Amino acid sequence: MKILAVTACPSGVAHTYMSAEAIVKKCKDRGWEVKVETQGSIGIENAITADDVKDADAVILTKDMPIKNEERFQGKLIARVGISDAIKKTDAILNKIETMVDKK
């Protein structure tokens, strides 16, 4: 399974990076490939490329503020989650994504 994620929070600091860290850890624990782009106060870091998108099974987007360049994920399975849920409920989010991918 290959997961992409873009995290962004209103202040663009702590929660942006805490959610990215949680998603990476939980995906790696499952043996999944993962790449997380952060859109924080210092701009976009670890930018997701067109090649990344092409091979992705699903995309996690935080919904607390607009995600820049969201159109690049058109046609992909997208899970929109709150920034706090990305930190506290990561396993539940990944379980739901796995179920949705399996149904495709």
Secondary structure, DSSP 8 states (H G I E B T S, - for coil): -EEEEEE--SSSSHHHHHHHHHHHHHHHHTT-EEEEEEEETTEEES---HHHHHH-SEEEEE-SS--TTGGGGTTSEEEEE-HHHHHHSHHHHHHHHHHHHHH-
